[in-house]
Amino acid sequence: MKIKITLFIAVLFCQFSFSQKKDTTAVNKLSEVVVTGQFEPQSIKKSVFNVRVISNQDIQNLAANNLSDVLNQYLNITVTPSGTSGRSTVSLFGLDAQYFKILVDNVPLINEAGLGNNIDLSQINLNDVDHIEIVEGSMGVSYGANAVSGVLNIITKKNSKYKWGITASVQEETVNDEYALFDEGRHIQSFRVTHTFNNNWYVSTGINRNDFQGYLDDKNGVDYAENDGTRGYRWLPKQQLNGTATIAYQKNSFRFFYKFEFLDEDVDYYNSTVQSGYNSTLGSYRYSEDSRYFTNRYFHNLNATGKLFSQLNYNVSLSHQKQQRDVEDFRYYLFTKTEANNVTVKDQSMEVLYSTGTLNNFFSDKTIDLQLGYEFVNNRGYSLVQEANNIFSPVRKTLENYDFFASSEIMATHKFSIRPGIRFSAQSQFDNQYASSLGLRYLFDKGIELRGSYGNSFRTPTFDELYSKQIFDGHFFTGNENLIPETSTSYEMSLKKMTLFSSGLQLSNTFAGSYLNVDDRIGMALVRFNPDTGNPEYQYINISKYKMWNFSTMNQLRKDNFTFNFGAALIGISQKVENLVFSSDDRFLYSFNLNASLSYTLPKWKTIMSAYYKYNGKTQQFIEGTSSYVLSEVAPSNWLDASIRQNFFKDHFEVTFGARNILDVTNVTQTGTGSAAGHAGPGEVMLAYGRSYFLKLAYNLNL
């Protein structure tokens, strides 16, 4: 660890020293326009917050179909896939997806268990995405509950410079070494049409199909009839159908758009246990108890922006969303390959009515601006809980919050900006909550930008944490309606320098440090031993604490058709975890991460070559053993993706060929996972299914 810290500091010193050598003049580079956390769309340079942008070109270079395809390459972000459930979730700074809020056009996206958090990244299609914005740190004032570690805002396409646009694509991808046309592997098709009627109206519609046929590895598939534990798949088969439609209108300062999105997903689970039976009709037979998981999501969002009284700017969104998961259990007869006893039940659902709105530009004096806003959320949740062996019952609950927030942006000088903010949240289930923030930005000479921020926020308990129950065969795990929201405090400071050399070389260096503290953290813990049976009973309670500090650097070098990015981060995490009997150590545990990417364009051939690399360092955490919390270590991993994009026939045809996970990462070792059995033995964590190759063919017609 000392060697890595020394290397980290040396890299920073070299970067900032180099950026000073040939500084010629302040950089007047046209910055990307961002909207996340802003009063109005504006350049990154003017933003008080540090905003990272994932461009549409990055998405195309990676041939990314969903959010999990693209996020894994970015610093401080970890994507956690599950081959056994088909889900992929995100964590930031070691905090899981419950603390990181995902938005679509500034509106939180639903899942079957909540709003904006713990979303399956593989369910978020990128077919209609313009770019993605990420802000790290507490964003509770702007985005309310659960924006503790940061927010990710997906900005969709709402206009086009062409009258007509037609895009169709086919993508074929291997799954490790498994591939067959229309069978093994991953098969993606998409189609999108846009039309600009005149200067005012724009419409688009699109559909995307993603057919993942699963990954066998050492398994033997659905029709394997031996009871040796090898039936089924290592990674479950999954089929997804996504559709989008957008209507947009603009005239003068008034704009509105309506966006509709749907998801239909089927995940197939094939039990590894094979059973035998006999009856007079079938004779001797073998069967397995299998399941299918059906997920459906509908997303409606209506947004309007404009001016009131010729001065005030308003921005209002109204959204209705619903996501539901059903489970079909059935018996599969292996000799006849038929199904019987099919029973489908509603497992989980969430239906949300959401609205948010802001007013700003109250003053004619442009050195000060005030924003007033509201947020209304009505969550109607449903979950099927297990009360005892073979006894299930539905839970239906409604959670609401009414939030009001205010923020101002003060230009103390033409270089110095101050942005304070506060939010009040009236909760139906919990005590009223508050969030506050203070952002600072100072622009030095020679392209140097200094930013600092303070924020406190809160995370409300999820539906599962409040109401879940799993009670069967001596197991006792329950939610807790008496939970209180977690509270957090964060601090962040960053220094950024833009340098333009006489040769045309552009260099950007950013160094950032942050600290985050979370109190009353919710966790599943041992609360008692049943006096009658002696069995342990577990319940969600507010019991742990979390602290994190992070030092990172992000750097970009750009000249003509060449772009190179490099980043590094050193993270320290302290967690205090307790149960009825023992508690964990709260010392800081460290991890070191690197990422890099490069892109080069050959203008003559219209060829783009790109590569993305990420090193995830060793991570440590305490896990519960039989008599104490045991320190567990997850081994480091290296990720490398690369692709070549080639345009043909006046850019009408595009071919992308590449490889994901070139270094062939599959499972990594985790120590301490055998501690529940009385020894701290090693286990394995499934990270990926290994190296895969893809070929994407796209047709683009713009008129």
C-alpha positions in Angstrom: 0.0 0.0 0.0 2.9 2.4 0.8 4.3 1.8 -2.7 0.9 2.5 -4.3 0.5 5.8 -2.3 4.0 6.9 -3.3 3.3 6.2 -6.9 0.0 8.0 -6.7 1.6 11.1 -5.3 4.4 11.0 -7.9 1.9 10.7 -10.7 0.1 13.8 -9.5 3.2 15.8 -9.1 4.5 15.0 -12.5 1.1 15.9 -14.1 0.8 19.3 -12.5 4.5 20.1 -13.1 4.1 19.2 -16.8 1.0 21.3 -17.1 2.9 24.3 -15.9 5.8 24.2 -18.3 4.4 25.6 -21.5 1.4 27.4 -20.3 0.7 30.1 -22.9 -2.7 31.7 -22.2 -6.0 31.1 -20.5 -8.0 28.4 -22.3 -11.1 29.6 -24.0 -12.2 26.1 -25.0 -15.9 25.7 -25.6 -17.1 23.5 -22.7 -19.8 20.8 -22.8 -23.2 22.0 -21.7 -24.6 20.2 -18.7 -27.9 20.3 -16.8 -27.5 18.2 -13.7 -27.6 20.3 -10.6 -27.8 23.5 -12.6 -30.4 26.3 -12.6 -30.3 26.3 -16.4 -28.2 24.4 -18.9 -24.7 25.9 -18.9 -21.0 25.0 -19.6 -19.1 22.7 -17.2 -16.7 25.6 -16.5 -19.6 27.7 -15.0 -20.9 24.8 -12.9 -20.3 25.0 -9.1 -20.4 21.1 -9.1 -17.9 18.8 -10.6 -19.8 17.1 -13.5 -18.4 14.1 -15.4 -19.8 13.5 -18.9 -20.0 10.2 -20.7 -20.4 11.2 -24.3 -22.4 9.5 -27.0 -19.1 8.7 -28.8 -18.0 6.8 -25.7 -21.2 4.9 -25.8 -20.8 4.1 -29.5 -17.1 3.1 -29.1 -18.1 0.6 -26.4 -21.0 -0.7 -28.5 -22.9 -0.3 -25.2 -26.5 -1.4 -25.3 -27.3 -0.8 -21.6 -25.9 1.2 -18.7 -23.9 -1.7 -17.3 -22.0 -2.0 -20.6 -20.5 1.5 -20.1 -20.3 2.3 -16.4 -17.7 -0.3 -15.4 -14.9 1.7 -17.0 -15.3 4.8 -14.9 -13.3 5.8 -11.8 -14.9 5.3 -8.3 -17.8 3.4 -9.9 -18.2 -0.4 -9.5 -20.7 -2.4 -11.4 -21.8 -5.6 -9.6 -23.4 -8.2 -11.9 -25.1 -11.3 -10.7 -25.2 -14.4 -12.9 -27.8 -16.0 -10.6 -30.4 -13.2 -10.7 -29.5 -11.4 -13.9 -29.2 -8.0 -12.2 -26.4 -5.5 -12.4 -26.2 -2.8 -9.8 -23.8 0.1 -9.2 -21.8 1.3 -6.1 -19.9 4.5 -5.6 -17.2 4.9 -3.0 -18.1 1.5 -1.6 -21.7 2.5 -0.9 -24.2 0.4 -2.8 -26.9 1.3 -5.2 -29.3 2.5 -2.5 -27.2 5.6 -2.0 -26.7 6.5 -5.7 -29.6 8.1 -7.6 -30.3 7.4 -11.3 -32.3 9.9 -13.2 -33.7 10.2 -16.8 -34.0 13.8 -17.8 -33.8 14.9 -14.2 -36.6 12.5 -13.1 -35.7 9.5 -10.9 -36.2 6.1 -12.6 -38.4 3.5 -11.0 -37.7 -0.2 -10.2 -40.0 -2.8 -8.5 -38.6 -1.9 -5.0 -38.1 1.9 -5.1 -37.6 5.1 -7.0 -34.2 6.2 -8.3 -32.1 3.7 -6.3 -31.0 0.0 -6.5 -31.8 -0.1 -10.2 -30.8 -3.0 -12.4 -28.4 -1.3 -14.9 -29.0 -3.9 -17.5 -32.6 -2.7 -17.7 -31.6 0.8 -18.8 -31.3 0.9 -22.6 -29.1 3.5 -24.3 -30.7 3.6 -27.7 -32.2 7.0 -27.2 -29.4 8.6 -25.1 -27.6 11.8 -26.0 -25.1 11.7 -23.1 -24.8 10.8 -19.4 -23.8 13.2 -16.6 -22.4 12.1 -13.2 -22.0 14.3 -10.1 -20.3 12.8 -7.1 -21.1 13.7 -3.5 -24.2 14.7 -1.7 -26.9 16.1 -4.0 -29.7 16.1 -1.4 -30.8 19.7 -1.9 -31.3 19.3 -5.6 -32.6 15.7 -5.8 -33.9 14.8 -2.4 -33.7 11.5 -0.5 -31.1 8.9 -1.4 -28.8 11.2 -3.4 -26.0 10.5 -0.8 -23.0 9.4 -2.8 -24.0 11.1 -6.1 -26.4 11.1 -9.0 -26.3 9.9 -12.6 -28.5 11.8 -15.1 -29.3 10.2 -18.5 -30.0 13.0 -21.0 -32.1 11.7 -23.9 -32.3 13.0 -27.5 -34.9 15.6 -28.1 -34.0 17.3 -31.4 -32.2 16.7 -34.6 -30.8 18.9 -37.3 -32.2 16.5 -40.0 -35.8 16.4 -41.2 -35.7 12.6 -41.2 -33.5 10.1 -39.4 -33.5 6.4 -39.6 -31.2 4.1 -37.7 -31.2 0.3 -37.8 -28.5 -1.9 -36.2 -27.7 -5.6 -35.6 -25.1 -6.6 -33.0 -23.8 -10.2 -32.5 -21.7 -11.0 -29.4 -20.0 -14.0 -28.0 -20.4 -15.0 -24.4 -16.9 -16.2 -23.5 -16.3 -18.9 -26.2 -20.1 -19.7 -26.5 -21.8 -18.5 -29.7 -24.2 -19.7 -32.3 -26.4 -17.7 -34.6 -30.0 -17.3 -33.1 -28.9 -19.5 -30.2 -25.8 -19.2 -27.9 -24.4 -15.7 -27.3 -25.9 -12.3 -27.2 -28.1 -11.0 -30.0 -29.2 -7.3 -30.2 -31.4 -5.6 -32.8 -32.5 -2.0 -32.7 -34.5 0.4 -34.9 -35.1 4.1 -34.5 -36.9 6.8 -36.5 -36.9 10.6 -36.0 -38.8 13.3 -37.8 -38.4 17.1 -37.5 -41.6 18.6 -38.8 -40.4 22.2 -38.8 -38.5 24.5 -36.4 -41.0 23.7 -33.6 -41.9 20.0 -33.6 -39.8 16.8 -33.2 -40.9 13.2 -32.8 -38.9 10.0 -32.4 -39.7 6.3 -31.7 -37.5 3.3 -31.3 -37.3 -0.3 -30.2 -34.5 -2.4 -29.0 -34.3 -6.2 -28.4 -31.5 -7.8 -26.3 -31.4 -11.6 -26.3 -28.8 -13.0 -23.9 -28.9 -16.7 -24.2 -27.1 -17.3 -20.9 -23.6 -18.7 -20.1 -23.2 -22.4 -19.5 -19.5 -22.6 -18.4 -19.4 -25.9 -16.6 -23.2 -26.3 -16.5 -25.1 -28.5 -19.0 -28.3 -26.6 -19.8 -32.0 -27.0 -19.4 -32.4 -30.6 -20.7 -29.7 -32.2 -18.7 -31.3 -35.1 -16.7 -28.6 -36.2 -14.2 -28.8 -35.1 -10.6 -25.2 -34.0 -10.2 -25.7 -30.3 -9.7 -24.7 -29.3 -13.2 -28.1 -28.7 -14.8 -28.9 -25.1 -15.8 -26.7 -22.1 -16.5 -23.9 -20.3 -14.7 -25.4 -17.0 -16.0 -29.1 -17.0 -16.5 -30.7 -16.5 -19.9 -32.5 -13.1 -20.3 -34.5 -11.5 -23.0 -35.4 -7.8 -23.0 -37.5 -5.6 -25.2 -37.3 -1.8 -24.8 -39.3 0.8 -26.6 -39.2 4.6 -26.5 -41.2 7.5 -28.0 -40.6 11.2 -27.7 -42.6 14.3 -28.7 -40.9 17.6 -28.4 -42.0 21.2 -29.1 -40.2 24.5 -28.9 -41.0 28.1 -29.7 -39.1 31.1 -28.5 -38.4 30.5 -24.8 -41.1 27.8 -24.4 -40.3 24.1 -24.6 -42.0 20.9 -23.7 -41.5 17.2 -24.3 -43.3 14.0 -23.5 -41.3 10.8 -23.2 -42.7 7.3 -23.0 -40.6 4.2 -22.3 -41.4 0.6 -21.7 -39.4 -2.5 -20.7 -40.4 -6.1 -21.0 -37.9 -8.6 -19.5 -37.9 -12.4 -19.1 -35.3 -14.2 -17.0 -35.2 -18.0 -16.9 -34.1 -19.9 -13.9 -33.3 -23.6 -14.3 -32.9 -25.6 -11.0 -29.7 -27.6 -10.7 -31.5 -30.2 -8.7 -33.1 -33.1 -10.8 -35.7 -35.2 -9.1 -37.2 -38.6 -10.0 -40.8 -39.8 -10.0 -43.2 -42.5 -11.2 -46.9 -42.6 -12.2 -49.0 -44.9 -14.4 -49.2 -42.4 -17.2 -45.6 -41.3 -17.6 -43.9 -44.3 -16.0 -40.5 -43.4 -14.6 -39.7 -39.8 -15.2 -37.3 -37.0 -14.1 -38.2 -33.4 -13.5 -37.0 -30.1 -12.0 -38.8 -27.3 -10.3 -38.0 -24.2 -12.5 -39.0 -20.5 -12.5 -39.4 -17.5 -14.8 -39.2 -13.9 -13.7 -41.2 -11.4 -15.7 -40.5 -7.7 -15.3 -42.5 -4.9 -16.9 -41.9 -1.1 -16.6 -43.8 1.8 -18.0 -42.3 5.3 -17.8 -44.2 8.5 -18.7 -42.6 12.0 -18.3 -44.0 15.3 -19.3 -41.7 18.3 -19.0 -42.3 22.0 -19.7 -39.9 25.0 -19.5 -40.4 28.6 -20.3 -40.8 32.1 -18.9 -43.4 33.7 -16.6 -44.0 37.5 -16.6 -41.2 37.8 -19.2 -38.5 37.1 -16.6 -39.0 34.1 -14.3 -37.8 30.8 -15.7 -39.9 27.8 -14.8 -39.1 24.0 -15.2 -41.9 21.5 -14.3 -41.9 17.7 -14.7 -44.8 15.3 -14.1 -44.1 11.6 -14.3 -46.1 8.4 -13.8 -44.2 5.2 -13.6 -44.8 1.6 -12.8 -42.6 -1.5 -12.6 -43.8 -5.0 -11.6 -42.1 -8.4 -11.3 -44.1 -11.6 -11.6 -42.8 -15.1 -10.9 -43.9 -18.2 -12.7 -43.1 -21.5 -11.0 -43.5 -24.7 -13.0 -42.4 -28.3 -13.2 -40.2 -29.2 -16.2 -40.3 -32.9 -17.4 -36.9 -33.7 -18.8 -37.7 -36.7 -20.9 -40.7 -35.2 -22.7 -39.4 -31.5 -22.5 -42.8 -30.3 -21.4 -44.1 -28.1 -18.6 -46.8 -28.6 -16.0 -48.3 -27.0 -12.8 -47.5 -23.5 -14.1 -48.4 -21.0 -11.4 -47.7 -17.2 -11.8 -47.8 -14.8 -8.8 -47.2 -11.1 -8.5 -43.9 -10.8 -6.5 -43.1 -7.1 -6.3 -44.3 -3.8 -7.7 -44.0 -0.1 -7.3 -46.2 2.6 -8.8 -45.1 6.2 -8.5 -46.7 9.6 -9.2 -43.9 12.1 -9.3 -43.6 15.8 -9.9 -40.9 18.4 -9.5 -40.6 22.0 -10.5 -38.4 25.1 -10.1 -38.6 28.8 -10.5 -35.5 31.0 -10.9 -34.2 34.3 -12.4 -36.1 36.5 -9.8 -33.7 39.4 -10.1 -32.6 41.5 -13.0 -29.2 41.7 -11.4 -27.2 38.9 -13.0 -24.8 38.6 -10.1 -27.4 36.8 -8.0 -30.0 34.2 -8.8 -32.5 32.4 -6.6 -34.1 29.1 -7.3 -37.3 27.9 -5.5 -38.5 24.3 -6.0 -40.8 21.5 -4.9 -40.9 17.8 -5.2 -43.9 15.5 -4.7 -43.6 11.7 -4.6 -46.4 9.1 -4.1 -45.0 5.5 -3.9 -47.5 2.7 -3.9 -45.5 -0.5 -3.1 -46.4 -4.2 -3.1 -44.4 -7.2 -2.0 -45.2 -10.8 -1.4 -43.6 -11.8 2.0 -43.1 -15.3 3.5 -44.7 -15.5 7.0 -43.9 -19.2 7.6 -43.3 -22.4 5.6 -45.5 -22.3 2.5 -47.4 -19.3 3.9 -47.2 -16.1 1.8 -49.1 -12.9 2.2 -49.1 -9.6 0.3 -48.0 -6.3 1.8 -49.4 -3.1 0.3 -48.1 0.3 1.6 -48.1 3.9 0.3 -45.2 6.2 1.1 -45.3 9.9 0.3 -43.1 12.9 0.7 -43.6 16.6 0.0 -40.4 18.6 -0.4 -39.6 22.3 -0.8 -36.1 23.6 -1.5 -34.3 26.9 -2.1 -30.9 27.6 -3.6 -29.1 30.7 -4.7 -26.1 31.4 -6.9 -24.2 34.5 -6.0 -21.4 35.9 -8.2 -19.5 37.7 -5.5 -17.0 38.7 -8.2 -16.6 37.6 -11.9 -14.3 34.9 -10.6 -15.9 33.8 -7.3 -19.3 32.1 -7.1 -21.2 30.9 -3.9 -24.1 28.5 -4.0 -26.0 27.8 -0.7 -29.1 25.6 -0.6 -31.6 24.0 1.8 -34.4 21.4 1.5 -37.3 20.5 3.7 -38.9 17.1 3.3 -42.3 16.2 4.9 -42.4 12.4 5.1 -45.5 10.2 5.6 -43.6 7.4 7.3 -40.8 9.2 9.0 -40.0 12.4 10.8 -39.5 15.4 8.6 -36.0 15.5 7.0 -33.6 18.3 6.0 -30.8 18.7 3.6 -28.4 21.6 3.1 -25.4 22.4 0.9 -22.8 25.1 0.2 -20.9 25.2 -3.1 -18.0 27.4 -3.9 -16.1 28.1 -7.2 -13.1 30.3 -7.8 -11.6 30.9 -11.3 -7.9 31.7 -11.1 -5.8 33.0 -13.9 -4.1 30.6 -16.4 -7.1 28.3 -16.6 -7.1 27.1 -13.0 -10.5 26.3 -11.4 -11.0 25.7 -7.6 -14.2 24.2 -6.3 -15.4 23.2 -2.8 -18.6 21.9 -1.4 -20.3 20.9 1.8 -23.6 18.9 1.9 -25.7 16.9 4.2 -28.4 14.5 3.0 -30.5 11.6 4.0 -31.5 8.1 2.8 -34.9 6.8 3.6 -35.4 3.1 4.2 -36.4 1.0 1.3 -39.7 -0.9 1.0 -37.8 -4.2 1.7 -36.1 -2.8 4.7 -39.4 -1.7 6.1 -41.7 -4.6 5.3 -39.9 -7.7 4.0 -40.3 -11.1 5.7 -38.5 -14.4 5.1 -39.5 -16.9 7.9 -39.1 -20.6 7.1 -37.3 -23.7 8.3 -35.6 -22.0 11.2 -34.7 -18.9 9.2 -36.0 -15.5 10.5 -35.3 -12.3 8.5 -37.6 -9.4 8.8 -38.0 -5.7 8.0 -38.6 -3.0 10.6 -41.3 -0.3 10.3 -39.5 1.6 13.1 -36.4 2.4 11.1 -35.3 6.0 10.8 -33.6 7.6 7.8 -29.9 7.5 7.6 -28.1 10.9 7.6 -24.9 11.9 5.8 -22.4 14.7 5.7 -19.9 15.2 2.8 -17.1 17.6 2.0 -15.4 17.9 -1.4 -12.6 20.0 -2.9 -11.2 20.0 -6.4 -8.6 21.8 -8.4 -8.7 21.8 -12.2 -6.3 23.3 -14.7 -6.8 23.7 -18.4 -3.7 24.3 -20.5 -3.4 25.1 -24.2 0.0 24.7 -25.9 1.1 26.6 -29.0 1.2 23.2 -30.8 -2.5 22.8 -30.4 -2.2 20.3 -27.6 -4.8 20.6 -24.9 -4.2 19.3 -21.4 -6.7 19.1 -18.5 -5.7 18.0 -15.0 -8.1 17.6 -12.1 -7.2 16.7 -8.5 -10.0 16.1 -6.0 -10.5 15.1 -2.4 -13.7 14.2 -0.6 -14.9 12.9 2.8 -18.3 11.3 3.5 -19.8 10.3 6.8 -23.0 8.2 7.2 -24.8 7.8 10.5 -27.6 5.4 11.6 -26.8 3.1 8.7 -29.3 0.4 8.1 -28.2 -3.3 8.1 -29.5 -6.8 8.7 -28.3 -7.8 12.2 -28.8 -10.5 14.8 -31.3 -9.1 17.3 -32.2 -12.1 19.5 -32.3 -15.8 19.9 -35.8 -17.3 20.0 -36.5 -18.4 23.6 -38.5 -21.4 22.4 -36.3 -22.7 19.6 -33.0 -21.1 20.2 -32.8 -20.1 16.6 -31.2 -16.7 15.7 -33.5 -13.9 14.5 -32.3 -11.2 12.2 -33.9 -7.8 11.5 -33.1 -4.6 9.7 -32.0 -2.0 12.3 -30.1 1.3 12.4 -26.9 0.0 13.7 -23.8 0.8 11.7 -21.6 3.8 10.8 -19.7 4.5 7.6 -16.8 6.9 6.9 -15.0 7.4 3.6 -12.2 9.6 2.3 -11.2 9.7 -1.4 -8.3 11.3 -3.3 -8.5 11.1 -7.0 -7.0 12.6 -10.2 -8.5 12.8 -13.7 -6.5 14.0 -16.7 -7.1 14.4 -20.4 -4.6 15.0 -23.2 -6.0 16.0 -26.6 -4.4 16.9 -29.9 -6.0 16.9 -33.3 -7.6 13.4 -33.6 -6.0 11.8 -30.6 -7.5 11.8 -27.0 -6.0 10.1 -24.0 -7.6 10.0 -20.5 -6.0 8.8 -17.3 -7.4 8.6 -13.7 -6.4 7.3 -10.3 -8.1 7.1 -7.0 -7.1 6.1 -3.5 -10.1 5.4 -1.2 -10.2 4.7 2.5 -13.4 3.2 4.1 -14.3 2.7 7.8 -17.4 0.8 8.8 -18.6 0.1 12.3 -21.0 -2.9 12.2 -22.6 -4.5 15.3 -25.0 -7.2 16.2 -26.4 -8.6 19.5 -23.2 -10.5 20.3 -20.1 -8.8 18.7 -19.0 -5.8 16.6 -16.5 -5.1 13.9 -13.3 -3.2 13.9 -13.8 0.4 12.5 -10.3 1.0 11.2 -9.9 2.4 7.7 -9.5 -0.1 4.8 -7.9 1.1 1.6 -8.3 0.4 -2.1 -6.5 1.8 -5.2 -8.0 2.2 -8.6 -6.8 3.3 -12.0 -8.5 3.9 -15.3 -7.4 5.0 -18.8 -8.8 5.4 -22.2 -7.5 6.4 -25.6 -9.2 7.2 -28.9 -7.6 8.0 -32.3 -9.4 8.9 -35.5 -8.1 8.4 -39.0 -9.9 11.2 -40.9 -9.1 9.9 -44.3 -10.6 6.5 -43.6 -13.2 7.7 -41.1 -11.9 5.1 -38.7 -12.1 5.4 -34.9 -9.9 3.2 -32.8 -10.5 3.2 -29.0 -9.5 1.3 -25.9 -10.7 1.5 -22.2 -8.8 0.1 -19.3 -9.6 -0.1 -15.5 -7.8 -1.6 -12.6 -9.9 -2.4 -9.6 -7.6 -2.7 -6.6 -8.0 -5.1 -3.7 -10.9 -4.3 -1.5 -11.5 -5.3 2.1 -14.6 -5.5 4.3 -15.8 -7.1 7.5 -18.3 -10.0 7.1 -20.2 -11.7 9.9 -18.7 -15.0 11.1 -19.8 -17.5 13.8 -18.2 -15.6 16.7 -16.8 -12.4 15.3 -16.6 -10.2 12.2 -13.9 -11.5 9.9 -11.8 -9.3 7.6 -12.6 -10.4 4.0 -10.5 -9.4 1.0 -11.6 -9.4 -2.6 -8.7 -9.8 -5.0 -7.9 -7.1 -7.6 -9.0 -7.3 -11.2 -8.1 -5.7 -14.6 -10.6 -4.8 -17.3 -9.8 -3.9 -20.9 -12.2 -3.2 -23.8 -11.2 -2.2 -27.3 -13.0 -1.5 -30.6 -12.6 -0.2 -34.1 -15.4 1.8 -35.8 -15.5 2.2 -39.6 -17.9 4.3 -41.7 -18.7 3.5 -45.3 -20.8 4.9 -48.2 -21.0 8.6 -47.0 -21.5 7.5 -43.4 -24.6 5.6 -44.2 -23.1 2.3 -43.0 -21.1 1.8 -39.8 -19.2 -1.3 -38.7 -18.0 -1.7 -35.1 -15.8 -4.6 -34.2 -14.3 -5.1 -30.7 -13.8 -7.1 -27.6 -15.0 -6.8 -24.0 -13.0 -8.0 -21.0 -9.9 -8.8 -23.1 -8.0 -9.9 -20.0 -10.6 -12.6 -19.5 -11.7 -11.9 -16.0 -14.3 -14.3 -14.6 -14.2 -15.0 -10.9 -11.9 -13.4 -8.2 -11.0 -14.8 -4.9 -12.6 -13.6 -1.7 -11.2 -14.6 1.7 -13.2 -15.2 4.8 -16.3 -16.5 3.1 -16.1 -19.8 5.0 -16.1 -18.2 8.4 -19.7 -19.1 9.0 -18.6 -22.7 9.0 -16.1 -22.1 11.6 -13.0 -21.3 9.5 -12.0 -18.3 7.4 -11.7 -20.1 4.1 -11.6 -18.5 0.6 -14.4 -18.3 -1.9 -15.0 -16.8 -5.3 -16.9 -13.7 -6.5 -18.4 -13.9 -10.0 -17.5 -10.7 -11.8 -17.9 -11.6 -15.5 -18.2 -14.5 -17.9 -14.9 -13.8 -19.5 -13.7 -12.4 -22.8 -16.3 -11.7 -25.5 -16.2 -10.4 -29.1 -18.8 -8.3 -30.8 -19.7 -7.1 -34.3 -22.2 -4.3 -34.8 -23.6 -3.4 -38.2 -25.5 -0.1 -38.3 -27.4 1.7 -41.1 -27.9 5.5 -40.8 -30.0 7.6 -43.1 -30.3 11.4 -42.5 -32.4 13.5 -44.9 
